[in-house]
Amino acid sequence: MPKGSIARGTMRTTLALGLYLLVQAGTLLLVAGMLGPNRFGAFAGVAALAVLLGTFATFGTHIVLLGEVAKDASQRGEVLAYAIPTTLAFGTLLLGVFFAISLLALRIPGISLSVLLAIGATELLLQPLFTLTVYEHHGLGRIARSQLLRTLPLMLRLVAAGCIVLAHPADPLNAYATVYPLISLAALVLAIRTFPAAWPSPKQWRAPRMAEFRSTVGYAALAITASGPGELDKTLAAKLLPLASAGIYAVGTRIIVASTLPVNAMMSAALPRLFREGRHRPAHTRRLLLWILAAGAAYASLVATILWLTTPLFDWLFGAQYKGLGQNIRWLCIVVPGLTLRMIAGTTMMALGKPWTRVGFELAGLAVLIVAAIVLSARYGTLGMALALACSEWTMAAVGIAVILRQTAPTLEG
């Protein structure tokens, strides 16, 4: 796939992700508005913890599925036969971990056991299973379709949030939590039924063989470290900041992350090629990576400037109860280039078969995030959380780029 094909794939995927962005923006506006900054901060903190743990629920089998299907579509059934029971087993285990952390460590006020159960079951069981369907399409080269499918649960959440806003329930958080798992269940059933071939039945399920288990371990670790900076910061904010400030911070970070969707589209378009050629054609891969890094850096600089200039728009959209949101987004603009380059470096390491290398540099970033958040938020509040996230993303970006360039240089020179 030449760079022109990747560019065309990026455009198609960006259109699909553009729909995702619109739906995400609408959902964020409705949910943040109906909950208010205090309850949204609490909800975002708990949901971020569930999402973070949920990335580990598949135990990396979704990445194995993508890679194997990209090379040979006939491997689909063989991988799914152990991916599905593995996801159910680890998801159930992680649900217990989620409850333990939420009740014993976080203890965020205003979050009931029923809300915890709804969030946990959704993000640790239903969404990981849904992830398998998305990555199967991705591996088959249906990248735009996979992104459209990924949008489905969020579209249903948008509809549900709109209905709750119109109904004006006494407790909108409990109302939203009630439909939360039902939405993901409906999306999962619909996604499975769109495949020409059915998923393996329970009679065909099996435990992964030792070689298969070893191949998933690195991807499982990188899945949780990759999502860590994007989710852990909101959980830390709910613990370290007043809940109203945590809610404002959570809205700001979701806007910042959404602005990087075209970079996600670019890496999604390049990923099948990187899986196929990354280890066998290092010279071509290095040139492609330099092109991707340059494009990503240029885009990040542009979008950070646009966000900086349009902050009054966000103050108007979210209203007086989210006073200070625009200023928070300005602080977060320094995160955008680091986040973009970290995404590129991390995805590249995964495709090149270096999952443990990626785990290492992202664990370093998580350590920076935790330490910086504790130190800076105590002194600077919401600004401190933004600075902590910037320190984390820029550390990972610098280390990640240095590593992949150093690893490809000897092969190219040789």
Secondary structure, 3 states (H helix, E strand, C coil): CCHHHHHHHHHHHHHHHHHHHHHHHHHHHHHHHHHHHHHHHHHHHHHHHHHHHHCCCCCCHHHHHHHHHHHCHHHHHHHHHHHHHHHHHHHHHHHHHHHHHHHHHHCCCCCCHHHHHHHHHHHHHHHHHHHHHHHHHHHCCCHHHHHHHHHHHHHHHHHHHHHHHHHCCCCHHHHHHHHHHHHHHHHHHHHHHCCCCCCCCHHHCCCCCHHHHHHHHHHHHHHHHHHHHHHHHHHHHHHHCCHHHHHHHHHHHHHHHHCCHHHHHHHHHHHHHHHHHCCCCHHHHHHHHHHHHHHHHHHHHHHHHHHHHCHHHHHHHHCHHHCCHHHHHHHHCCHHHHHHHHHHHHHHHHHCCCHHHHHHHHHHHHHHHHHHHHHHHHHHCHHHHHHHHHHHHHHHHHHHHHHHHHHHHHHHHC
